[in-house]
Amino acid sequence: MTVATDTLQAVEAVFAERIAAGTAPGASWAVLDRSGVVAGGGVGVASLDPVRPAPGPDTLFRIASCTKSFTAAALLLLRDRGLLDLDATARSFVPEFAPEIPGDLEVDPTVRMLMTMSGGLPTDDPWADREESMTREEFSATLAAGIRCASVPGTAMEYSNLGYAVLGQVVERVSGVAFTDFVMRELIEPLGLDMRFELPADEMVPYATGHRRAAGDGWLALPFTGPGVFSAIGGLFASTSSLARWAVWLAEASTGAERGPLSAASRREMQQLMRVAAKRHTPPAVPGAPTPPSPVVYGYGFGLFVEFDERFGAIVSHSGGYPGFSAHMRWHAASGLGVVAFENATYARVSQGAELALAIVLDAADRVAPVSPSPAPWPETLEASVAISGLVNDWSDAAASAVLATNVGLDVPYDERRAAIEAAWGAVGGRTAASTTPVDAECDSPDHLVWFLPGATGRLRVEVRMTPLAEPLAQTFLVKAESHEASVA
């Protein structure tokens, strides 16, 4: 899908305004669709001491919790190879992980619960973000000393980094390979992504330095931390172009594209809402710009957030916040349009800019063509609509039985339906020569169709929904005068 130049300029302005307002020393962004990276840019500086120019599409940033999608993908790889049961307890792989459960209930968090942020562990961002370099021995000792749950595992969503650190150990103990090596070897290298878990030794590789606000004013550069057990929660370095390519690979799963190490089915599974959370706050828009979509449902899949917007539908995303860095990736599930954005300041909440940027892209795309194409009815649904239009005009029990499932006559007997249809025709002034010609047909699913039959002074709304059988019949058959509230159920 082509993204217009003025749309890309509007996206660039979002991040330029954020840097001008002092949210971070620098930012990098990319717009993507299912074909790859459409455009990208950078603003500000990659580092203040020494000063390095504006970050480009290949400048490495810490992506923090965007790493969790890689952890989830690694677990699904092991599952798909028959080496891991997601419904096994995490303790069966990491025996020292035996959290205290509220009410002394005997419930062990499973791998699936930890993957969906429903393991019962409390939110722990400030603490966990400083623990990346913890060794395996230190982590085992920490777990053995005792862990406390905030809720009963499997009953609620609460974002937990510790849970994903445990999952990193599950990957290690099932595969027999260090977590960072497994992710590099099985995911990053096969996909040809320029990502890593350590600061590049080659000084020619561009990277951004993280910063925090200094006392009084200005910015203070922060040191990098090295890999460890908590690398599974947020340890990757990536550029906007490479993380955008990861997002493209995940997003293209909706088309069934089998490319790379993880199946399209498993990648689609990652992007399903599995645990609902409380509705999150949507930040205010920049004056004069479209408001970012407001989710009506929000929650977690496998290493990814999923939200549903009334206008655009499903949006898949993840944020990352680390000392010195802020990252966000998000894409529109139906079209594959997306945005990746980084800033080099502690908890700068670049997600606000990315949300607004994607809203701009989707708003522009919706003016050019529908972002979510309407589903096409099954041929059997269309055939049923022709037969049922005939029934509505000239009822026959035999013809009805040929197209309607048995439940239709059991729910409302045919003689009652016939009488109600005649009453509906009366409400719209009776039949005309055009009454046999359906108009304005639409559907919300291949098994569904709504259409209208003109009357003398109005029209009838007819709706059918088909059974899921190999030879489907109409299980729902509704007829209503458009200006009349009565319907044939």
ZAVO-382319 format. One record per residue (C-alpha): residue number from 1; x, y, z. Coordinates in pm, whole numbers. Example, Ala and Ser with C-alpha at 12.3 -4.5 7.8 and 13.67 -1.06 7.14 Angstrom:
REM residues 2
  resi       X       Y       Z
     1    1230    -450     780
     2    1367    -106     714
END
This chain:
REM residues 489
  resi       X       Y       Z
     1       0       0       0
     2     145     337    -102
     3     177     595     175
     4     150     950      43
     5     436    1196      83
     6     226    1440     285
     7     133    1158     523
     8     499    1071     579
     9     577    1439     637
    10     304    1449     901
    11     457    1143    1070
    12     801    1302    1067
    13     653    1618    1221
    14     518    1416    1514
    15     867    1311    1621
    16    1030    1643    1533
    17     783    1819    1762
    18     854    1573    2043
    19    1230    1629    2023
    20    1181    2006    1996
    21     969    1986    2312
    22    1254    1812    2496
    23    1118    1459    2535
    24    1455    1310    2435
    25    1782    1408    2263
    26    1691    1207    1953
    27    1436     987    1781
    28    1422     737    1496
    29    1105     615    1323
    30     989     389    1042
    31     659     327     862
    32     592     -24     736
    33     342    -226     538
    34     332    -594     446
    35     591    -542     172
    36     851    -403     413
    37     974     -66     536
    38     801     215     347
    39     996     510     487
    40    1187     623     791
    41    1374     910     944
    42    1551    1052    1244
    43    1569    1377    1433
    44    1786    1523    1709
    45    2110    1347    1803
    46    2206     986    1870
    47    2440    1098    2149
    48    2524    1420    2330
    49    2868    1324    2467
    50    3029    1285    2224
    51    2781    1445    1990
    52    2670    1207    1717
    53    2430    1314    1442
    54    2063    1229    1413
    55    1992     857    1429
    56    1924     688    1098
    57    1730     377    1000
    58    2028     156    1092
    59    2114     320    1426
    60    2092      68    1710
    61    1881     144    2019
    62    1786     -69    2317
    63    1436    -195    2234
    64    1368    -304    2593
    65    1040    -493    2633
    66     983    -525    2258
    67    1225    -815    2318
    68     939   -1009    2480
    69     795   -1093    2138
    70    1122   -1274    2062
    71    1100   -1464    2391
    72     745   -1570    2309
    73     846   -1675    1957
    74    1132   -1884    2101
    75     889   -2066    2330
    76     651   -2134    2040
    77     940   -2274    1835
    78    1008   -2523    2114
    79     637   -2600    2144
    80     604   -2660    1770
    81     902   -2897    1781
    82     727   -3107    2045
    83     974   -3010    2318
    84     752   -2789    2533
    85     397   -2804    2669
    86     273   -2449    2728
    87      31   -2580    2991
    88     307   -2740    3196
    89     397   -2557    3515
    90     694   -2324    3494
    91     824   -2497    3808
    92     860   -2823    3615
    93    1141   -2654    3419
    94    1264   -2407    3682
    95    1216   -2591    4016
    96    1331   -2296    4224
    97    1036   -2090    4095
    98     773   -2163    4360
    99     586   -1838    4427
   100     367   -1780    4730
   101       3   -1776    4615
   102    -262   -1554    4782
   103    -490   -1752    5013
   104    -239   -2039    5020
   105    -407   -2189    4713
   106    -221   -2471    4545
   107    -192   -2318    4199
   108     132   -2324    4002
   109     178   -2069    3722
   110     203   -2240    3385
   111     424   -2139    3095
   112     113   -2014    2914
   113       9   -1801    3212
   114     350   -1633    3224
   115     346   -1576    2847
   116       6   -1401    2872
   117      98   -1191    3178
   118    -147   -1383    3395
   119      96   -1570    3619
   120     -17   -1374    3925
   121     313   -1187    3963
   122     305    -813    4043
   123     416    -537    3806
   124     788    -474    3850
   125     920    -238    3579
   126    1154     -11    3782
   127    1320    -302    3962
   128    1340    -547    3672
   129    1472    -291    3424
   130    1789    -267    3636
   131    1847    -643    3664
   132    1945    -732    3307
   133    2295    -856    3394
   134    2184   -1088    3678
   135    2360   -1425    3645
   136    2185   -1761    3639
   137    2322   -1840    3985
   138    2199   -1509    4125
   139    1860   -1560    3964
   140    1823   -1911    4104
   141    1911   -1780    4449
   142    1660   -1495    4413
   143    1383   -1738    4319
   144    1476   -1982    4595
   145    1462   -1702    4853
   146    1092   -1662    4775
   147     863   -1486    4528
   148     523   -1342    4612
   149     220   -1335    4381
   150     -25   -1043    4379
   151    -316   -1249    4241
   152    -410   -1610    4189
   153    -231   -1734    3876
   154    -457   -1758    3573
   155    -722   -1516    3703
   156    -607   -1168    3594
   157    -356    -983    3379
   158     -73    -796    3547
   159     241    -707    3350
   160     540    -894    3490
   161     901    -882    3377
   162    1003   -1146    3630
   163     767   -1388    3459
   164     945   -1337    3127
   165    1285   -1380    3296
   166    1157   -1718    3419
   167    1044   -1794    3062
   168    1395   -1718    2939
   169    1519   -1988    3175
   170    1253   -2225    3040
   171    1398   -2169    2691
   172    1748   -2244    2821
   173    1656   -2555    3015
   174    1444   -2706    2739
   175    1683   -2626    2453
   176    2010   -2672    2639
   177    2130   -2345    2483
   178    2178   -2002    2643
   179    1869   -1788    2585
   180    2054   -1516    2394
   181    2227   -1773    2172
   182    1897   -1952    2102
   183    1720   -1632    1995
   184    2011   -1524    1777
   185    2055   -1865    1613
   186    1690   -1964    1572
   187    1517   -1632    1502
   188    1737   -1331    1434
   189    1999   -1487    1205
   190    1753   -1689     990
   191    1553   -1370     930
   192    1867   -1169     849
   193    1794    -906    1115
   194    2065    -667    1237
   195    2005    -717    1609
   196    2218    -824    1903
   197    2222    -856    2281
   198    2551    -670    2336
   199    2684    -327    2247
   200    2858    -354    1909
   201    3236    -375    1936
   202    3277    -229    1587
   203    3286     149    1625
   204    3161     181    1268
   205    2822      41    1372
   206    2599     338    1459
   207    2425     324    1795
   208    2238     563    2020
   209    2340     644    2375
   210    2073     642    2643
   211    2009     949    2858
   212    1816    1062    3161
   213    1730    1410    3279
   214    2014    1566    3476
   215    1951    1749    3800
   216    1830    2096    3713
   217    1847    2076    3335
   218    2006    1897    3045
   219    2076    1531    2985
   220    2305    1276    3149
   221    2439     985    2942
   222    2381     641    3095
   223    2607     335    3077
   224    2494      21    2896
   225    2426    -300    3083
   226    2539    -639    2958
   227    2336    -950    2892
   228    2216   -1180    3167
   229    1906   -1366    3283
   230    1686   -1059    3240
   231    1786   -1023    2874
   232    1468   -1221    2807
   233    1260    -924    2922
   234    1428    -652    2717
   235    1792    -707    2624
   236    1798    -660    2247
   237    1964    -381    2048
   238    1788    -309    1716
   239    1742     -35    1459
   240    1403      93    1350
   241    1453     -74    1012
   242    1536    -414    1165
   243    1254    -407    1422
   244    1016    -295    1146
   245    1121    -603     946
   246    1041    -818    1250
   247     700    -650    1271
   248     643    -711     898
   249     723   -1080     949
   250     474   -1105    1233
   251     207    -903    1053
   252     230   -1100     727
   253     121   -1414     912
   254    -239   -1300     861
   255    -194   -1367     488
   256     -70   -1721     553
   257     281   -1642     432
   258     514   -1924     540
   259     851   -1755     570
   260    1118   -1788     834
   261    1158   -2017    1133
   262     813   -1990    1296
   263     493   -2097    1120
   264     230   -1845    1016
   265     -18   -2020    1247
   266     207   -1970    1550
   267     275   -1608    1456
   268    -101   -1549    1428
   269    -138   -1714    1768
   270      99   -1459    1920
   271    -133   -1180    1804
   272    -456   -1311    1959
   273    -592   -1135    2267
   274    -565   -1400    2538
   275    -590   -1199    2859
   276    -800    -881    2884
   277    -668    -584    3083
   278    -833    -268    3208
   279    -882      -7    2935
   280    -566     197    2909
   281    -533     573    2891
   282    -499     718    2540
   283    -268    1023    2539
   284    -399    1349    2392
   285    -324    1423    2030
   286    -108    1703    1899
   287    -341    1996    1821
   288    -482    1971    1471
   289    -382    1606    1425
   290    -611    1303    1429
   291    -672    1152    1770
   292    -502     814    1819
   293    -750     526    1814
   294    -915     467    2151
   295    -924      95    2226
   296   -1249     -59    2339
   297   -1073    -382    2444
   298    -708    -412    2545
   299    -497    -703    2661
   300    -208    -941    2603
   301    -134   -1224    2363
   302     204   -1401    2352
   303     467   -1129    2393
   304     243    -870    2228
   305     -39    -636    2327
   306    -363    -649    2129
   307    -626    -378    2130
   308    -949    -325    1937
   309   -1050      16    1807
   310   -1407      88    1699
   311   -1293     231    1365
   312    -977      44    1270
   313   -1021    -290    1447
   314    -728    -488    1585
   315    -397    -313    1656
   316     -97    -521    1769
   317     183    -352    1963
   318     447    -354    2232
   319     631     -79    2416
   320     976     -87    2564
   321    1116     128    2843
   322    1472      93    2975
   323    1711     324    3154
   324    1798     569    2877
   325    1562     434    2610
   326    1202     420    2493
   327    1075     198    2209
   328     743     113    2050
   329     619    -100    1760
   330     259    -122    1644
   331      70    -236    1336
   332    -282    -256    1205
   333    -373    -623    1181
   334    -605    -595     879
   335    -378    -392     651
   336     -27    -453     787
   337      39     -78     808
   338     256       0    1107
   339     501     229    1284
   340     820     164    1481
   341     974     444    1687
   342    1264     487    1932
   343    1382     771    2157
   344    1700     781    2364
   345    1572     900    2701
   346    1452     711    3007
   347    1084     624    2980
   348    1022     896    2719
   349     697     721    2624
   350     763     724    2253
   351     448     512    2235
   352     253     838    2238
   353     424     952    1920
   354     394     610    1756
   355      22     588    1835
   356     -38     927    1682
   357     181     845    1380
   358     -10     525    1305
   359    -341     709    1348
   360    -222     958    1083
   361    -124     676     846
   362    -450     485     894
   363    -658     799     869
   364    -497     884     534
   365    -527     527     406
   366    -894     515     499
   367    -960     822     282
   368    -797     653     -18
   369    -942     303      24
   370   -1101     100     300
   371    -833     -17     541
   372   -1029    -333     624
   373   -1175    -491     308
   374   -1524    -634     350
   375   -1537   -1014     362
   376   -1682   -1193      60
   377   -1990   -1409     120
   378   -1969   -1780      51
   379   -2126   -1880    -283
   380   -2381   -2076     -78
   381   -2469   -1760     116
   382   -2539   -1577    -210
   383   -2741   -1870    -343
   384   -2944   -1875     -22
   385   -3012   -1502     -55
   386   -3165   -1558    -400
   387   -3384   -1843    -277
   388   -3490   -1654      35
   389   -3575   -1341    -165
   390   -3810   -1569    -358
   391   -3959   -1699     -31
   392   -4020   -1348      98
   393   -4209   -1267    -221
   394   -4389   -1600    -265
   395   -4372   -1838      31
   396   -4352   -2214     -19
   397   -4294   -2458     267
   398   -4112   -2696      34
   399   -3884   -2422     -96
   400   -3825   -2304     261
   401   -3719   -2652     376
   402   -3467   -2669      91
   403   -3277   -2358     206
   404   -3351   -2322     581
   405   -3194   -2529     860
   406   -3437   -2731    1073
   407   -3401   -2493    1368
   408   -3573   -2213    1171
   409   -3907   -2393    1158
   410   -3870   -2511    1519
   411   -3793   -2161    1645
   412   -4089   -1999    1466
   413   -4331   -2223    1270
   414   -4358   -2157     898
   415   -4719   -2036     913
   416   -4623   -1770    1169
   417   -4328   -1662     956
   418   -4545   -1640     646
   419   -4799   -1422     830
   420   -4526   -1198     973
   421   -4371   -1150     629
   422   -4708   -1045     486
   423   -4749    -797     773
   424   -4402    -657     699
   425   -4494    -609     334
   426   -4807    -426     444
   427   -4596    -192     656
   428   -4399     -82     348
   429   -4698     -38     118
   430   -4691    -383     -39
   431   -4487    -537    -321
   432   -4384    -368    -645
   433   -4224    -487    -966
   434   -3884    -419    -805
   435   -3954    -623    -491
   436   -3775    -932    -621
   437   -3447    -746    -680
   438   -3215    -734    -373
   439   -3027    -407    -315
   440   -2753    -276     -81
   441   -2620    -618      22
   442   -2349    -630     290
   443   -2199    -887     525
   444   -1981    -908     834
   445   -1862   -1264     763
   446   -1868   -1508     470
   447   -2158   -1695     633
   448   -2366   -1378     672
   449   -2561   -1145     442
   450   -2802    -853     481
   451   -2996    -711     185
   452   -3307    -507     114
   453   -3619    -569     -97
   454   -3801    -252    -211
   455   -4168    -199    -128
   456   -4411      70    -241
   457   -4340     303      54
   458   -4035     150     215
   459   -3826    -163     203
   460   -3776    -491     386
   461   -3447    -572     554
   462   -3361    -941     512
   463   -3077   -1109     702
   464   -2943   -1463     694
   465   -2660   -1646     865
   466   -2553   -1990     746
   467   -2466   -2305     941
   468   -2099   -2416     960
   469   -2171   -2742     773
   470   -2002   -2848     449
   471   -2334   -2785     271
   472   -2459   -2485     471
   473   -2823   -2390     523
   474   -2965   -2068     665
   475   -2988   -2094    1044
   476   -3087   -1728    1093
   477   -3368   -1577     883
   478   -3486   -1228     977
   479   -3727   -1001     790
   480   -3811    -651     909
   481   -3985    -349     762
   482   -3721     -79     769
   483   -3949     165     951
   484   -4105    -106    1165
   485   -3961    -255    1486
   486   -4125    -597    1455
   487   -3909    -875    1312
   488   -3948   -1237    1220
   489   -3704   -1412    1453
END
